[in-house]
């Protein structure tokens, strides 16, 4: 019995010793009275650069489209609404948002843009597009059902013209 107990204790001791990394932190105190208080870290600088790159990419992507703004609102009744928007104003950052109560998806900024851009890229609409053509294309691109109660889309084209469609069932 003693041999078994000694073996178990030995194995546990070896296991615990193997888990350590063999390094110890110094226990001396540092004088922080003259230390700088808010130094940016490398990750902060990287995040800022990453945001600039993604903003530049969003602008490049938007420049490929025939419009600078799109606002889609489709209502399916109480608390069942899909709203999506991309807005590009001169000298302002691109704004994007998705509020999809149907699928409980709520996005802003880059995440919203990444979700919306492939959808809006499919649209082949002009200021002269018919109501039916606009509704059909938007519903298909945004993967929405046609049994809506209220449908609204506003598009501002690069030439300054607008397409504004509203439909109720």
N, C-alpha and C positions, 0 to 999 in steps of 0.2 A: 504494500500500500504506500509506504514511504517512497519507494522507487517511482511509482506512478505520479505521486504528488510532485516529486523533484523534477520529473520529466516534463510535466505540464507547466510548472513554473519556469523551467529553462526555456521551453519553446515560446512561452509568452514573452519572456524577457528578450529573447532573440528577435521575435517578431516586432516588438516595440522599438528595439534598437535599429532594425532595418527600415522602419518607417521614417525615422529622422533624416534630415538632409545634411546633417553634419556641420551646418553653419549657425553661428549665433550672431545676433544683432548686438552692436556695442551698447552698453548701458550708460554711457556718459551723456550728460545733458549738454545741449548746444545753447549758445547765447543767441537768442532770436530778437534781441532788442533793436538791432540795426538791420535786420533782414528785410528785403523787399517783400511787400505784402501781396501783390497780385501780379505775378509773372504769368504771361500766357504760356501754355504748354504747347508742345509740338502738335498734339492732337487738335488743339483749338485752331492753330494756323492751318492745319490740313482741312478741318471742317470748313473754314472760311473759303479756302481755295476750292474745295469741292462744291460749295454752294455757288460760287462764281462760275465754275465750269458748267454746272447743271443749268444755271440761269442763261448762260450763253447758248447752251444746246437747245433750251426751250425756245429762245428767240430764233435760232436757226431753223428749228422745226416749224415754228409758226410762219416764218417767211416763205415756206414752201406751199402754204395754203392760200386760197383766194380770199380769205376773210381774216379779220383780226380779232373778232369777238363772236362768241356763240353762247346763248343762254337757252337751256332746255328745261321746261317745267311740264311734267305730265302727272296728272292726279288721277288716282283710281278709287277715290273715296276717302273716308275718314282715316287719317294717319297712314295713308298709303300713297306716297308721293315720291317721284323721282325728280331731282333737281341736279343739273350739271351746268358748269359755267367755266369758260376760259375768256379772260379779258386781257388784252394787250394795248396799253396806252403808251403814247410816245414818252420816252425817257422815264418810264415807270417799270418796275418789275412785273412780269406776267403773273396774273392771279388765276388760280384754278381751284375749283372745289367740286365735290360730289357729295350730295346728301341723298342717299338711296335708302328710303325707309322700307322698300320692298324686300331688300336683301340685307338690311342693317349694315350698310357700308357707308362710312362717312370719312371722306378724305379731303385734305387741303394741300396746297403747294405742289411740290414735286410729285408726291404720290398721286394726287388727283390728276395732274398733267399726264403722268405716265399711264394712267388708266384711260383718260379721255382722248389723248392724241391719236391712237390707232383707230378709234371710233370716228372722230371728226375727219380723219384723213380719207375715209371711205365716201364721204358726202360729195356729191357732184351737183351742187345747187348753185343757182345764180339768182340775181334780184328778180328775174322773170319766171322763176320756178312756180308751178301751180301749187295750190294748197295740198292737193292729193299727192303729188310727187314729193313735196317736202315732208309731209307726214309719213309717207311710206319709207322714205330713205332714213329719216331720223329714227323711227321705230326699229327698223332693221339694224342700223348701225349701233344703236344703244341697247339692242336686244330687249325691247319692251313689247308688251302685249298691246293689241289693237283695241282692247275693251276698256279704254280710258274714259273718264268722265270729262276731263278737260286737258287739252293739249295746247301748249304755247312754245313757240320757238322764235327767237330774235337773233338775226345774224347781221353783223356789220362787215361789209366787204371792204377790201383794201382800197377800192376806188371811191369810198365814201357812201355808196348806196347801201340800202338796208332791205332785208327780207323779214317781215313780221307776220307770223301766221298764228291764228288762234282758232281753235275748234272745240266745240262742246257736243257731247252726245246725250 
